[in-house]
Amino acid sequence: MTANLPDAPEPLGVPTTDAHTHLGTTERKTGLGAADALARAAAVGVHRVVDVGYDLPSSQAAVAVAEAFDAVIATVAIHPHDVVELGDDLDEALRGIEALLGTTDRIRGVGETGLDHHWVKDAAGQARQREAFAAHIGWAKAHDLVLVIHDRDAHADLVDVLDAEGWPERVQMHCFSGDAAFARRCLDGGAHLSFPGTVTFKANEDLREAARITPSDRILAETDAPYLTPVPVRGRPNASYLLPHTVRFLADLRGEDADALAATLDANATALFGDWGTHG
């Protein structure tokens, strides 16, 4: 039984990719299981998703889903909020994430990792986040995986850590939340910028300016489902099948054809994460 899910938008004319979603959390929030979520997404032209881990159980679950469905690849990590919440159990969780790396080619990224100064304001907690972030950066480089970054109210500190550790070759700024100046700084580091439903929110003009100036070969779109549901269905649970709302909004914002942008977003996801491929 699904809960309060919006109607499906008009299908896109060409297939595209949801570059960041949480299938397990979406199921727990809405009752929409992975198979149904992927079928609904495919019906509106969202043919692939990146299922993102944020702690050890969700990372293990994302890998299992990616092993089961050709449309899914996985990323694994300890979210910066969980870095603090885990307390003395953090080291064990980090060892568990590291043990997953290299076990399957369905793992394509390390993340979401990064810094969150919105929820974590004390110096000790922020220092703990920086240490864990540095470890994740090292894993991404060692295993040639995408670094999937969570950045909330921590732009300057985040760049400081990346500069100190060295930017991996491939970086996704998940749920990009900066202005045009910060966008340029991330682009200078080689990052792809990934825009969720927040770009449609009325107050976020700085974010829209960042989306306008992002080069065509560095832009991605995501749902971050079940969070950040775009206008016109904001306030209800999100899912990958609602991505066309954000794609069309970005296309209008950038003065592009929606289907052409959908194709660009799809190609960029492949360039960043590799081909999804098929199981044997």
Phi and psi in degrees as GROMACS dihedral restraints (atoms count N, CA, C in turn):
[ dihedral_restraints ]
;  ai    aj    ak    al  type     phi  dphi    fc
    3     4     5     6     1   -89.7    20    10
    4     5     6     7     1   149.5    20    10
    6     7     8     9     1  -112.4    20    10
    7     8     9    10     1   115.9    20    10
    9    10    11    12     1    56.9    20    10
   10    11    12    13     1    31.7    20    10
   12    13    14    15     1   -80.5    20    10
   13    14    15    16     1   138.9    20    10
   15    16    17    18     1   -68.5    20    10
   16    17    18    19     1   163.1    20    10
   18    19    20    21     1   -65.3    20    10
   19    20    21    22     1   156.2    20    10
   21    22    23    24     1   -70.6    20    10
   22    23    24    25     1   141.9    20    10
   24    25    26    27     1   -75.4    20    10
   25    26    27    28     1   171.1    20    10
   27    28    29    30     1   -60.0    20    10
   28    29    30    31     1   134.7    20    10
   30    31    32    33     1   -62.2    20    10
   31    32    33    34     1   146.3    20    10
   33    34    35    36     1   -69.7    20    10
   34    35    36    37     1   155.8    20    10
   36    37    38    39     1   -80.6    20    10
   37    38    39    40     1   -19.7    20    10
   39    40    41    42     1  -135.1    20    10
   40    41    42    43     1   153.7    20    10
   42    43    44    45     1   -73.1    20    10
   43    44    45    46     1   148.3    20    10
   45    46    47    48     1  -141.5    20    10
   46    47    48    49     1  -178.8    20    10
   48    49    50    51     1  -124.1    20    10
   49    50    51    52     1   135.1    20    10
   51    52    53    54     1   -84.5    20    10
   52    53    54    55     1   108.8    20    10
   54    55    56    57     1   -82.2    20    10
   55    56    57    58     1     0.1    20    10
   57    58    59    60     1  -168.7    20    10
   58    59    60    61     1   114.3    20    10
   60    61    62    63     1  -148.5    20    10
   61    62    63    64     1   169.2    20    10
   63    64    65    66     1  -129.2    20    10
   64    65    66    67     1    91.8    20    10
   66    67    68    69     1   -64.9    20    10
   67    68    69    70     1   -41.2    20    10
   69    70    71    72     1   -65.6    20    10
   70    71    72    73     1   -43.7    20    10
   72    73    74    75     1   -66.6    20    10
   73    74    75    76     1   -36.8    20    10
   75    76    77    78     1   -61.2    20    10
   76    77    78    79     1   -41.8    20    10
   78    79    80    81     1   -64.0    20    10
   79    80    81    82     1   -42.8    20    10
   81    82    83    84     1   -66.0    20    10
   82    83    84    85     1   -33.1    20    10
   84    85    86    87     1   -82.0    20    10
   85    86    87    88     1   -32.3    20    10
   87    88    89    90     1  -121.1    20    10
   88    89    90    91     1   -18.2    20    10
   90    91    92    93     1    85.1    20    10
   91    92    93    94     1     1.4    20    10
   93    94    95    96     1   -85.9    20    10
   94    95    96    97     1   104.0    20    10
   96    97    98    99     1   -68.9    20    10
   97    98    99   100     1   167.1    20    10
   99   100   101   102     1   -58.3    20    10
  100   101   102   103     1   -46.0    20    10
  102   103   104   105     1   -61.3    20    10
  103   104   105   106     1   -44.9    20    10
  105   106   107   108     1   -68.4    20    10
  106   107   108   109     1   -39.6    20    10
  108   109   110   111     1   -60.9    20    10
  109   110   111   112     1   -42.6    20    10
  111   112   113   114     1   -69.8    20    10
  112   113   114   115     1   -37.2    20    10
  114   115   116   117     1   -65.8    20    10
  115   116   117   118     1   -43.3    20    10
  117   118   119   120     1   -63.5    20    10
  118   119   120   121     1   -39.9    20    10
  120   121   122   123     1   -64.5    20    10
  121   122   123   124     1   -46.6    20    10
  123   124   125   126     1   -60.7    20    10
  124   125   126   127     1   -33.9    20    10
  126   127   128   129     1   -65.6    20    10
  127   128   129   130     1   -21.3    20    10
  129   130   131   132     1  -110.9    20    10
  130   131   132   133     1    12.1    20    10
  132   133   134   135     1    96.9    20    10
  133   134   135   136     1     8.8    20    10
  135   136   137   138     1   -99.7    20    10
  136   137   138   139     1    94.9    20    10
  138   139   140   141     1   -94.2    20    10
  139   140   141   142     1    -8.2    20    10
  141   142   143   144     1  -145.0    20    10
  142   143   144   145     1   152.3    20    10
  144   145   146   147     1  -140.5    20    10
  145   146   147   148     1   156.3    20    10
  147   148   149   150     1  -106.3    20    10
  148   149   150   151     1   114.2    20    10
  150   151   152   153     1   -93.3    20    10
  151   152   153   154     1   118.8    20    10
  153   154   155   156     1  -106.9    20    10
  154   155   156   157     1   127.8    20    10
  156   157   158   159     1   -85.3    20    10
  157   158   159   160     1   151.9    20    10
  159   160   161   162     1  -134.1    20    10
  160   161   162   163     1    -7.4    20    10
  162   163   164   165     1  -153.1    20    10
  163   164   165   166     1  -179.1    20    10
  165   166   167   168     1   -64.9    20    10
  166   167   168   169     1   -47.6    20    10
  168   169   170   171     1   -60.7    20    10
  169   170   171   172     1   -43.5    20    10
  171   172   173   174     1   -68.7    20    10
  172   173   174   175     1   -32.9    20    10
  174   175   176   177     1   -66.4    20    10
  175   176   177   178     1   -44.6    20    10
  177   178   179   180     1   -62.2    20    10
  178   179   180   181     1   -39.4    20    10
  180   181   182   183     1   -66.8    20    10
  181   182   183   184     1   -40.6    20    10
  183   184   185   186     1   -61.5    20    10
  184   185   186   187     1   -40.6    20    10
  186   187   188   189     1   -63.1    20    10
  187   188   189   190     1   -43.4    20    10
  189   190   191   192     1   -61.9    20    10
  190   191   192   193     1   -41.3    20    10
  192   193   194   195     1   -66.7    20    10
  193   194   195   196     1   -40.7    20    10
  195   196   197   198     1   -65.1    20    10
  196   197   198   199     1   -31.6    20    10
  198   199   200   201     1   -71.6    20    10
  199   200   201   202     1   -24.6    20    10
  201   202   203   204     1   -91.9    20    10
  202   203   204   205     1   -26.4    20    10
  204   205   206   207     1  -127.2    20    10
  205   206   207   208     1   127.8    20    10
  207   208   209   210     1   -61.9    20    10
  208   209   210   211     1   -26.9    20    10
  210   211   212   213     1   -76.5    20    10
  211   212   213   214     1    -3.7    20    10
  213   214   215   216     1  -122.0    20    10
  214   215   216   217     1   135.1    20    10
  216   217   218   219     1  -120.6    20    10
  217   218   219   220     1   162.4    20    10
  219   220   221   222     1  -120.5    20    10
  220   221   222   223     1   154.7    20    10
  222   223   224   225     1  -128.2    20    10
  223   224   225   226     1   155.2    20    10
  225   226   227   228     1  -134.9    20    10
  226   227   228   229     1   142.5    20    10
  228   229   230   231     1  -180.0    20    10
  229   230   231   232     1   173.1    20    10
  231   232   233   234     1  -108.7    20    10
  232   233   234   235     1   117.8    20    10
  234   235   236   237     1   -60.7    20    10
  235   236   237   238     1   146.0    20    10
  237   238   239   240     1   -58.3    20    10
  238   239   240   241     1   -31.2    20    10
  240   241   242   243     1   -67.3    20    10
  241   242   243   244     1   -41.8    20    10
  243   244   245   246     1   -68.3    20    10
  244   245   246   247     1   -29.3    20    10
  246   247   248   249     1   -52.7    20    10
  247   248   249   250     1   -41.3    20    10
  249   250   251   252     1   -80.9    20    10
  250   251   252   253     1   -42.8    20    10
  252   253   254   255     1   -65.1    20    10
  253   254   255   256     1   -29.3    20    10
  255   256   257   258     1   -71.1    20    10
  256   257   258   259     1   -23.2    20    10
  258   259   260   261     1    57.5    20    10
  259   260   261   262     1  -125.8    20    10
  261   262   263   264     1   -69.3    20    10
  262   263   264   265     1   -13.0    20    10
  264   265   266   267     1   -87.6    20    10
  265   266   267   268     1     0.1    20    10
  267   268   269   270     1   -61.7    20    10
  268   269   270   271     1   -46.5    20    10
  270   271   272   273     1   -59.0    20    10
  271   272   273   274     1   -41.4    20    10
  273   274   275   276     1   -64.4    20    10
  274   275   276   277     1   -40.9    20    10
  276   277   278   279     1   -64.2    20    10
  277   278   279   280     1   -42.1    20    10
  279   280   281   282     1   -63.5    20    10
  280   281   282   283     1   -40.4    20    10
  282   283   284   285     1   -62.7    20    10
  283   284   285   286     1   -36.0    20    10
  285   286   287   288     1   -65.4    20    10
  286   287   288   289     1   -40.7    20    10
  288   289   290   291     1   -64.2    20    10
  289   290   291   292     1   -46.9    20    10
  291   292   293   294     1   -59.7    20    10
  292   293   294   295     1   -36.1    20    10
  294   295   296   297     1   -67.2    20    10
  295   296   297   298     1   -24.9    20    10
  297   298   299   300     1   -73.2    20    10
  298   299   300   301     1   -29.4    20    10
  300   301   302   303     1   -65.9    20    10
  301   302   303   304     1   133.0    20    10
  303   304   305   306     1    86.2    20    10
  304   305   306   307     1    -0.6    20    10
  306   307   308   309     1   -83.6    20    10
  307   308   309   310     1   -21.5    20    10
  309   310   311   312     1  -158.4    20    10
  310   311   312   313     1   146.9    20    10
  312   313   314   315     1   -79.4    20    10
  313   314   315   316     1     2.3    20    10
  315   316   317   318     1   -79.7    20    10
  316   317   318   319     1   -13.3    20    10
  318   319   320   321     1   -86.3    20    10
  319   320   321   322     1   116.8    20    10
  321   322   323   324     1  -116.5    20    10
  322   323   324   325     1    -5.2    20    10
  324   325   326   327     1  -151.9    20    10
  325   326   327   328     1   159.8    20    10
  327   328   329   330     1  -109.8    20    10
  328   329   330   331     1   111.4    20    10
  330   331   332   333     1   159.3    20    10
  331   332   333   334     1   162.1    20    10
  333   334   335   336     1   -95.4    20    10
  334   335   336   337     1   134.4    20    10
  336   337   338   339     1  -132.1    20    10
  337   338   339   340     1   166.2    20    10
  339   340   341   342     1   146.9    20    10
  340   341   342   343     1  -141.9    20    10
  342   343   344   345     1  -132.4    20    10
  343   344   345   346     1   142.9    20    10
  345   346   347   348     1  -136.0    20    10
  346   347   348   349     1   100.4    20    10
  348   349   350   351     1   -95.5    20    10
  349   350   351   352     1     1.5    20    10
  351   352   353   354     1   -73.6    20    10
  352   353   354   355     1   -47.8    20    10
  354   355   356   357     1   -93.1    20    10
  355   356   357   358     1   -26.7    20    10
  357   358   359   360     1  -115.1    20    10
  358   359   360   361     1   106.9    20    10
  360   361   362   363     1  -111.6    20    10
  361   362   363   364     1   -14.5    20    10
  363   364   365   366     1   -80.2    20    10
  364   365   366   367     1   149.6    20    10
  366   367   368   369     1   -61.9    20    10
  367   368   369   370     1   -40.2    20    10
  369   370   371   372     1   -65.0    20    10
  370   371   372   373     1   -43.0    20    10
  372   373   374   375     1   -64.8    20    10
  373   374   375   376     1   -41.1    20    10
  375   376   377   378     1   -66.7    20    10
  376   377   378   379     1   -36.8    20    10
  378   379   380   381     1   -64.8    20    10
  379   380   381   382     1   -39.3    20    10
  381   382   383   384     1   -63.1    20    10
  382   383   384   385     1   -40.4    20    10
  384   385   386   387     1   -62.4    20    10
  385   386   387   388     1   -43.2    20    10
  387   388   389   390     1   -61.8    20    10
  388   389   390   391     1   -40.4    20    10
  390   391   392   393     1   -64.8    20    10
  391   392   393   394     1   -44.0    20    10
  393   394   395   396     1   -67.3    20    10
  394   395   396   397     1   -39.2    20    10
  396   397   398   399     1   -59.9    20    10
  397   398   399   400     1   -44.5    20    10
  399   400   401   402     1   -60.1    20    10
  400   401   402   403     1   -39.1    20    10
  402   403   404   405     1   -63.3    20    10
  403   404   405   406     1   -43.4    20    10
  405   406   407   408     1   -63.7    20    10
  406   407   408   409     1   -40.2    20    10
  408   409   410   411     1   -58.0    20    10
  409   410   411   412     1   -45.3    20    10
  411   412   413   414     1   -60.3    20    10
  412   413   414   415     1   -40.4    20    10
  414   415   416   417     1   -66.0    20    10
  415   416   417   418     1   -42.0    20    10
  417   418   419   420     1   -59.2    20    10
  418   419   420   421     1   -42.7    20    10
  420   421   422   423     1   -70.4    20    10
  421   422   423   424     1   -42.0    20    10
  423   424   425   426     1   -65.7    20    10
  424   425   426   427     1   -33.5    20    10
  426   427   428   429     1  -104.7    20    10
  427   428   429   430     1     6.4    20    10
  429   430   431   432     1    53.3    20    10
  430   431   432   433     1    52.3    20    10
  432   433   434   435     1  -116.1    20    10
  433   434   435   436     1   161.0    20    10
  435   436   437   438     1   -70.0    20    10
  436   437   438   439     1   135.6    20    10
  438   439   440   441     1   -91.0    20    10
  439   440   441   442     1   116.4    20    10
  441   442   443   444     1  -102.2    20    10
  442   443   444   445     1   111.8    20    10
  444   445   446   447     1  -103.2    20    10
  445   446   447   448     1   131.1    20    10
  447   448   449   450     1  -100.1    20    10
  448   449   450   451     1   123.8    20    10
  450   451   452   453     1  -136.2    20    10
  451   452   453   454     1   111.5    20    10
  453   454   455   456     1  -130.2    20    10
  454   455   456   457     1   114.7    20    10
  456   457   458   459     1    56.0    20    10
  457   458   459   460     1    36.6    20    10
  459   460   461   462     1  -142.9    20    10
  460   461   462   463     1    27.6    20    10
  462   463   464   465     1   -53.2    20    10
  463   464   465   466     1   -53.6    20    10
  465   466   467   468     1   -65.4    20    10
  466   467   468   469     1   -45.6    20    10
  468   469   470   471     1   -64.6    20    10
  469   470   471   472     1   -37.1    20    10
  471   472   473   474     1   -61.3    20    10
  472   473   474   475     1   -48.2    20    10
  474   475   476   477     1   -64.1    20    10
  475   476   477   478     1   -36.8    20    10
  477   478   479   480     1   -58.4    20    10
  478   479   480   481     1   -43.9    20    10
  480   481   482   483     1   -66.5    20    10
  481   482   483   484     1   -44.3    20    10
  483   484   485   486     1   -62.2    20    10
  484   485   486   487     1   -42.5    20    10
  486   487   488   489     1   -64.7    20    10
  487   488   489   490     1   -39.1    20    10
  489   490   491   492     1   -70.0    20    10
  490   491   492   493     1   -39.8    20    10
  492   493   494   495     1   -87.7    20    10
  493   494   495   496     1   -21.6    20    10
  495   496   497   498     1    95.3    20    10
  496   497   498   499     1   124.0    20    10
  498   499   500   501     1   -66.7    20    10
  499   500   501   502     1   131.1    20    10
  501   502   503   504     1   -61.3    20    10
  502   503   504   505     1   163.8    20    10
  504   505   506   507     1   -63.3    20    10
  505   506   507   508     1   -34.0    20    10
  507   508   509   510     1  -126.6    20    10
  508   509   510   511     1   124.2    20    10
  510   511   512   513     1  -135.9    20    10
  511   512   513   514     1   134.5    20    10
  513   514   515   516     1  -113.5    20    10
  514   515   516   517     1   118.5    20    10
  516   517   518   519     1   -83.5    20    10
  517   518   519   520     1    90.3    20    10
  519   520   521   522     1   -64.6    20    10
  520   521   522   523     1   143.0    20    10
  522   523   524   525     1    45.9    20    10
  523   524   525   526     1    56.7    20    10
  525   526   527   528     1   -53.7    20    10
  526   527   528   529     1   132.7    20    10
  528   529   530   531     1  -130.7    20    10
  529   530   531   532     1    11.8    20    10
  531   532   533   534     1   -97.8    20    10
  532   533   534   535     1  -176.6    20    10
  534   535   536   537     1   -94.6    20    10
  535   536   537   538     1  -172.1    20    10
  537   538   539   540     1   -63.9    20    10
  538   539   540   541     1   -37.4    20    10
  540   541   542   543     1   -64.0    20    10
  541   542   543   544     1   -43.5    20    10
  543   544   545   546     1   -69.6    20    10
  544   545   546   547     1   -34.6    20    10
  546   547   548   549     1   -57.8    20    10
  547   548   549   550     1   -45.6    20    10
  549   550   551   552     1   -62.8    20    10
  550   551   552   553     1   -37.9    20    10
  552   553   554   555     1   -63.1    20    10
  553   554   555   556     1   -43.1    20    10
  555   556   557   558     1   -68.5    20    10
  556   557   558   559     1   -39.5    20    10
  558   559   560   561     1   -63.0    20    10
  559   560   561   562     1   -37.3    20    10
  561   562   563   564     1   -61.6    20    10
  562   563   564   565     1   -30.1    20    10
  564   565   566   567     1   -80.5    20    10
  565   566   567   568     1    -2.0    20    10
  567   568   569   570     1    94.1    20    10
  568   569   570   571     1     8.7    20    10
  570   571   572   573     1   -78.2    20    10
  571   572   573   574     1   152.3    20    10
  573   574   575   576     1   -91.1    20    10
  574   575   576   577     1   142.4    20    10
  576   577   578   579     1  -106.1    20    10
  577   578   579   580     1   126.8    20    10
  579   580   581   582     1  -113.3    20    10
  580   581   582   583     1   123.1    20    10
  582   583   584   585     1  -109.3    20    10
  583   584   585   586     1   125.5    20    10
  585   586   587   588     1   -99.2    20    10
  586   587   588   589     1  -164.9    20    10
  588   589   590   591     1   -62.3    20    10
  589   590   591   592     1   -18.3    20    10
  591   592   593   594     1   -60.3    20    10
  592   593   594   595     1   -23.7    20    10
  594   595   596   597     1   -65.4    20    10
  595   596   597   598     1   -19.9    20    10
  597   598   599   600     1   -87.9    20    10
  598   599   600   601     1    -8.2    20    10
  600   601   602   603     1   -75.6    20    10
  601   602   603   604     1   138.2    20    10
  603   604   605   606     1   -55.5    20    10
  604   605   606   607     1   -37.9    20    10
  606   607   608   609     1   -75.3    20    10
  607   608   609   610     1   -12.3    20    10
  609   610   611   612     1   -96.1    20    10
  610   611   612   613     1    54.3    20    10
  612   613   614   615     1   -66.1    20    10
  613   614   615   616     1   -36.7    20    10
  615   616   617   618     1   -59.7    20    10
  616   617   618   619     1   -39.8    20    10
  618   619   620   621     1   -67.0    20    10
  619   620   621   622     1   -38.8    20    10
  621   622   623   624     1   -64.7    20    10
  622   623   624   625     1   -37.5    20    10
  624   625   626   627     1   -64.5    20    10
  625   626   627   628     1   -38.3    20    10
  627   628   629   630     1   -61.9    20    10
  628   629   630   631     1   -41.0    20    10
  630   631   632   633     1   -66.2    20    10
  631   632   633   634     1   -34.7    20    10
  633   634   635   636     1   -64.8    20    10
  634   635   636   637     1   -37.3    20    10
  636   637   638   639     1   -93.8    20    10
  637   638   639   640     1    -2.4    20    10
  639   640   641   642     1   -71.5    20    10
  640   641   642   643     1   127.5    20    10
  642   643   644   645     1   -59.8    20    10
  643   644   645   646     1   152.5    20    10
  645   646   647   648     1   -60.8    20    10
  646   647   648   649     1   -27.7    20    10
  648   649   650   651     1   -90.7    20    10
  649   650   651   652     1     7.2    20    10
  651   652   653   654     1  -125.7    20    10
  652   653   654   655     1     6.7    20    10
  654   655   656   657     1   -99.8    20    10
  655   656   657   658     1   140.2    20    10
  657   658   659   660     1  -131.3    20    10
  658   659   660   661     1   161.3    20    10
  660   661   662   663     1  -126.8    20    10
  661   662   663   664     1   147.3    20    10
  663   664   665   666     1  -147.5    20    10
  664   665   666   667     1   165.1    20    10
  666   667   668   669     1  -101.6    20    10
  667   668   669   670     1   -34.0    20    10
  669   670   671   672     1    54.6    20    10
  670   671   672   673     1    29.5    20    10
  672   673   674   675     1   -57.6    20    10
  673   674   675   676     1   142.3    20    10
  675   676   677   678     1   -92.9    20    10
  676   677   678   679     1    21.5    20    10
  678   679   680   681     1  -102.4    20    10
  679   680   681   682     1   172.2    20    10
  681   682   683   684     1    56.9    20    10
  682   683   684   685     1    43.8    20    10
  684   685   686   687     1   -62.3    20    10
  685   686   687   688     1   132.3    20    10
  687   688   689   690     1   -77.1    20    10
  688   689   690   691     1   157.5    20    10
  690   691   692   693     1   -61.5    20    10
  691   692   693   694     1   135.9    20    10
  693   694   695   696     1   -99.3    20    10
  694   695   696   697     1    13.1    20    10
  696   697   698   699     1  -115.9    20    10
  697   698   699   700     1    21.2    20    10
  699   700   701   702     1   -55.3    20    10
  700   701   702   703     1   143.3    20    10
  702   703   704   705     1    98.9    20    10
  703   704   705   706     1    -7.3    20    10
  705   706   707   708     1  -117.8    20    10
  706   707   708   709     1   165.6    20    10
  708   709   710   711     1   -62.0    20    10
  709   710   711   712     1   146.1    20    10
  711   712   713   714     1   -97.4    20    10
  712   713   714   715     1   158.6    20    10
  714   715   716   717     1  -159.7    20    10
  715   716   717   718     1   164.2    20    10
  717   718   719   720     1   -60.9    20    10
  718   719   720   721     1   -28.0    20    10
  720   721   722   723     1   -69.0    20    10
  721   722   723   724     1   -10.5    20    10
  723   724   725   726     1   -91.6    20    10
  724   725   726   727     1    -0.3    20    10
  726   727   728   729     1   -56.3    20    10
  727   728   729   730     1   -35.4    20    10
  729   730   731   732     1   -53.7    20    10
  730   731   732   733     1   -29.1    20    10
  732   733   734   735     1   -59.8    20    10
  733   734   735   736     1   -45.5    20    10
  735   736   737   738     1   -70.8    20    10
  736   737   738   739     1   -40.0    20    10
  738   739   740   741     1   -59.9    20    10
  739   740   741   742     1   -46.2    20    10
  741   742   743   744     1   -66.6    20    10
  742   743   744   745     1   -38.1    20    10
  744   745   746   747     1   -63.0    20    10
  745   746   747   748     1   -46.8    20    10
  747   748   749   750     1   -61.6    20    10
  748   749   750   751     1   -39.5    20    10
  750   751   752   753     1   -62.3    20    10
  751   752   753   754     1   -46.1    20    10
  753   754   755   756     1   -61.6    20    10
  754   755   756   757     1   -42.9    20    10
  756   757   758   759     1   -60.3    20    10
  757   758   759   760     1   -39.9    20    10
  759   760   761   762     1   -93.7    20    10
  760   761   762   763     1    -0.9    20    10
  762   763   764   765     1    68.9    20    10
  763   764   765   766     1    37.7    20    10
  765   766   767   768     1  -119.9    20    10
  766   767   768   769     1   161.2    20    10
  768   769   770   771     1   -72.5    20    10
  769   770   771   772     1   136.4    20    10
  771   772   773   774     1   -62.3    20    10
  772   773   774   775     1   -42.5    20    10
  774   775   776   777     1   -69.6    20    10
  775   776   777   778     1   -35.5    20    10
  777   778   779   780     1   -64.3    20    10
  778   779   780   781     1   -41.5    20    10
  780   781   782   783     1   -66.9    20    10
  781   782   783   784     1   -39.6    20    10
  783   784   785   786     1   -57.2    20    10
  784   785   786   787     1   -42.4    20    10
  786   787   788   789     1   -65.6    20    10
  787   788   789   790     1   -39.8    20    10
  789   790   791   792     1   -62.5    20    10
  790   791   792   793     1   -46.0    20    10
  792   793   794   795     1   -60.0    20    10
  793   794   795   796     1   -39.7    20    10
  795   796   797   798     1   -65.5    20    10
  796   797   798   799     1   -45.4    20    10
  798   799   800   801     1   -64.0    20    10
  799   800   801   802     1   -37.8    20    10
  801   802   803   804     1   -66.6    20    10
  802   803   804   805     1   -37.9    20    10
  804   805   806   807     1   -63.0    20    10
  805   806   807   808     1   -39.5    20    10
  807   808   809   810     1   -66.5    20    10
  808   809   810   811     1   -42.7    20    10
  810   811   812   813     1   -60.1    20    10
  811   812   813   814     1   -36.8    20    10
  813   814   815   816     1   -80.3    20    10
  814   815   816   817     1   -50.7    20    10
  816   817   818   819     1   -99.3    20    10
  817   818   819   820     1    -9.8    20    10
  819   820   821   822     1    89.3    20    10
  820   821   822   823     1   171.2    20    10
  822   823   824   825     1   -69.3    20    10
  823   824   825   826     1   136.6    20    10
  825   826   827   828     1   -62.7    20    10
  826   827   828   829     1   -35.3    20    10
  828   829   830   831     1    67.3    20    10
  829   830   831   832     1  -171.6    20    10
  831   832   833   834     1  -132.9    20    10
  832   833   834   835     1   156.2    20    10
  834   835   836   837     1   -81.3    20    10
  835   836   837   838     1   135.5    20    10
